[in-house]
């Protein structure tokens, strides 16, 4: 036999559910964060990339911005921020690395890396949500760093290799060898992103997960 729910218990249940509820996409604060981080990703493309190899795929700060976005905003809002950035870039704003714009970017050697932005933001964002919920503050930096490295390999390097194979007609071995040069820089960027994310979450503890007092 079920017991009736009292107003007090109902309020308690809502508070308990909200205490660890992730932020959604519809509130004004989330929309503001999405816009700000889309602008951050665009701004990271202003810094000139470092040309490496001969396939037109430079080392840029955009992967750093993607990781920071995911670690700070979580999965859904990070995807929204990256999607907004990509929509504006594909529409013609020169906010890809090197001032490029438009769909022609998808025909170049960096196409796989660009399309990996969405997946990387989502995966590292989901990981960040779990880390915030489950780990004490002093262990989050390491959690962020390890999650970022795994996501970088899975959602950035693997699509990048596939993109070079498709667009540049490289063999798997040649594309993999060309991709290896990005690993040291990406590991460093993952470390910087993790430190930045820890600082943001320390300063704004409710930015990712709501806690109802």
Beta strands, then each sheet from edge to edge (+ up, - down):
end
